[in-house]
């Protein structure tokens, strides 16, 4: 065997070893360092760093498998290791925070076997109701906190418009369970934003607020709320909107309507637009796509490095 052949083989072996080493390094970086973490710091400036990944949020739990806004649907979020969940809060007649999507009037129709309004019933009364599917109990916010402490981020949409009555009760539970780094409050009511802003200033805290917009055009968005998030209907989460929000220190959460068809193409579009959180009705599917998307992106980097090497 000639010396030239031996040199060629040695160079080839060296390149193979370098490739293997690169693959190991990239795998380590993805699965140990860059893999999306639990969403405890979702709205900090860190999310806009080059290592940021799009987070997946389970809209009302894993509702493809278990009825929405129940402890069982939230437990599925933990089992699938999804980073965040979204749920909705109202205040009962006896001042207990309960989790229910409801309607503008907190009506139970379509969720429980009743046409009553949750805000007009006591917790003792509400606890007797069962969901129209799966026969499950209504949870309280305190039940959710106990289930998820140090396990998953919570996007709490407060639907109850009685800001002065509801906000102190929400804060009471957040303080009791020390949930400050694990929750964001969202609402269509700006009253909650001003309450949070005042509370943060008075108590040196950093609670964040998500400004919800319902099918609203970009020209109406307010980008002047550093450290909070813009929660918008997914068709409006363009790259322009995301770039503008990030420039102003805001995160972007894109949400889907219930029973709306979701696809990998839509998830990809939102990720590439720079959306920070995808709040969807099929979080298992979205998480699988998101993970595979970043794995493929990692291997593109590997092959790109190989191309330069050869």
N, C-alpha and C positions, 0 to 999 in steps of 0.2 A: 504494500500500500504506500503510495507516494506521500511525501511530506505535505504537499498541497491539500490532498484529500483529508489528512489528519487535521490540518489547520481549519479547513472548512467545517469539518464535523465538530470541532471544538467550539467554533464560533456559533454554529447552529445550536449546539447544546447550551451554550451560554445564553443565547437569545431565548431559548425555551425556558431556562431557569428564570430569566428576567421576566418573561411573560407570566410564569406561574407566581412569581413574587408579586408582580403588579396585581394579578387577580386576587391574591390573598389580601393585599393591602386595601384594594377597593372594596372587597367583601367586608373586611373589618370596619372600614370607614362607614359603610352603609348600615350594617346591622348593629354596630356598637355606638357609633357617634352620630351619623346623620339620619338614622332611622327616626321617623316622626315620634316625638315624645308625647307623653300625656300632656293635655292642653293647659297645664297650670299657668304658663306664661304667654298665653295666646296673644294678648294685646300689648306685650312689651315691645320695645324697639328691636329685640332679638329676632322677631319673626321676619324682619325685613333684611336680614343678613343673607349672604350668598348660600348659606347652608339651610335656609328655610324651606320647608316642605308644606304642601297644602294639607290641612287637617280635614278629617271626615267627622261630621256631626250627625248623630242619629236623631232624626226628626220624630219626637214623641216616643223614642225607643226603637226597637227592631220590630216595626209594625207589620212586616211581611209574615212574621211568625207568631206574634202574640199581640193581643189587642193593645192599642195605643195608651200611653200615659198610665201605665200600671207598673207596679214594682217588678212584675214578671218580665215586662218588655224592657225595663231598665237593666234587669239582671242579664238579659241577653247581650246588652251592650258590653257589659264586663266580660262575658264569656268569649265574645268575638274580639276583645281587645281594641274596641273602637275608642278613639281619643276623647270624644265629647258627646254629650246628649243634650237635646233641647226639650224643654217641657213648659207647661203653661200653668200659671197660678191664679187662684181666686181666694177671697177671704170668706169663710162661712159666717153664718149669723152670729155664732159665738166666738168669732175672731180666731179661727183655726185656718191656716193656709193649706188649701187642698189643691191637688193637681188634676186639671181638667181643661180640655180645649174649649168646650162649650161654644157659645156664640157671644154676641155683644152683650146679651143679658144673662150670661152664665147658664143658659138652659141646658138641661141634661139630655134632651131629645137627641137621638142619634148616637149616644154614647152609653147611656144607662136606660133602664126601662122606666122612664119617668119623663114628664114634661115640666117638672118643677125647675126653679132657678136655684142653683147651688148657694147663692148668697143669701137666700131667704130661709135656708135650712141649717140646723145645728150639725155639728160633726157626728153626734150620736145618730141622727137621722140619716145623714149621708153615708155613714159606715155600713148601713144595712143594704144599700143598693149594690147591684152587680152589673157588670158590663154586658152589653147586648150580645157580645160574642166572648167565649172562653169563661164566662161566669166568674169574673175577678172583682176584687174589692177596689174601691177608690183609695189612692194613697194620699198621705199628707206630705208636705214638704219635709217635715222632720224625718219621716220614714225614708225618704230619698237620701237625705244627708247621712243617715245612719248606714244605709246600704253602700253608699259610694265614697265615703270619706277616704281621701288619699288614693283614690282609684281611677277617677274619671273627672273631666271638666264638665261643668254644667252651665248651659245657657238658659237662664230662667226668664221666660217671657211673662211679664206681669200683664194680664189682660184686664184685671179689675181696675176700673178708672178712678176709684176712690183713693187717690194718692196719699192724702194726709192720714187716712186710716190704715192703709195697707203697708206703706213703706216702713213704719216703725216695727211692724211685726216681722217683716222680711229681715231687717237689720238685727232684730232680736235673735233670730235663728242663726244668722250668719255669724254673729258674735258668739253665741252659745257653742256652735260646732267649729268655730275658727275656720270658716270657709272662704276667707278673703282671697286666697291665692287660687281658688278652685272654682270660681263662679264669675259670670258676667250677667248683668241684668239688662234685658232688652224690653222695649215697649214702643207702641205708637204714640204714647203720651210723653211729651217732653217734660212733664211735671216730675217724672222719676229721675230724669237726667239732672235737673236742678237740685233735687233732694240729694242725689249722690254727690254732686259737686260740692254742695254745702257740707255734707257729712264728711267727705274726704278732707276738706280744708280744716274743719273743726277737730278731727280726730287723727290727722296725719295718716290717712289710709289711701289705698289706691284701687278702690272698687271701679270697675269699668262698666260702661253702658253701651248698648247696641242700639243705634238709631234705625228703627224699622221703617221701611218704605214699601207700600203695597202697589206694585205695578206702576211705579212713578218714574217719569223720564229723568234723565241725568241732569238736566238743567235746574231741577228743583233740589238737588242734593246739597247738603251743607257739609263742607269739608273742614270747617274750622273747629274741630273738636279733637285735638291731639290726644292720643292715648286711648281712644275709644274706637268703636267699629261702625261701619256702614253696612247695614243688613238689608240687602236688596234682592228683588226677584231676579232669578238667574239670567234671563235674557238681557238684562241691563248691566250685567257685570262684565263690561268690555275691558279690553286692555287699557284704554284711555282712562276709564273710571278708576281702575285699580292703580294705575301709575299716579294719578292725581291724588288719590286717597293716601297712598304710601308716602308721597312727597310731603303730605301734610301730617304725617304721623298717625294715620288711621289704618286699621285693618279692614278688609272687605269680606263679608260673609254672604254667599249666594244661596238662596233657599228655593226649594221646589214646593209646589202645591201638592197636597195629598192626592194620591191616585194618578199623578202625572207620570207619563212615560219617561223613564230615564234611560240613558245609554252610555256606553263607554266613550262614544264620540263627544257627547256633551261634557262628561267628566274631563276629558282631555282638553277640550276647548277652554273650560274654566281654569284648569291647572295652568295652561299655557298663557292665559290672560293675566295670571298673577293672583287669582283668588286665594285668600288665606284659609277660608273655611267653606266647605261644601256641606250645607245642611240638607240632607236628602232622605227620601223615604225607603231607599234600599241601601243602607250604609254598608252592608256586608259586600254587596257587589261593588260599590264605590271604593271601599277600602282595598279589595282585591285588585281592582284596576290600578288604583293609585300606587300600591306597592310594586306591582309589575312594571308600571311606567317608570318608576325610579330605578328599578333593577336594570331595565333595558337601557336607561340613560347612563347608568354606571358602566355597562359593557361597551357602550358607544365610546366612552372615554378611554376604556382599555384598548379597543381596536384603533382608536385615533392615536394613542401613544405608540401602539405597535407599528402603525403606518409610518410614523416619524422615525421609529427605531430602525426599520428595514430600509 
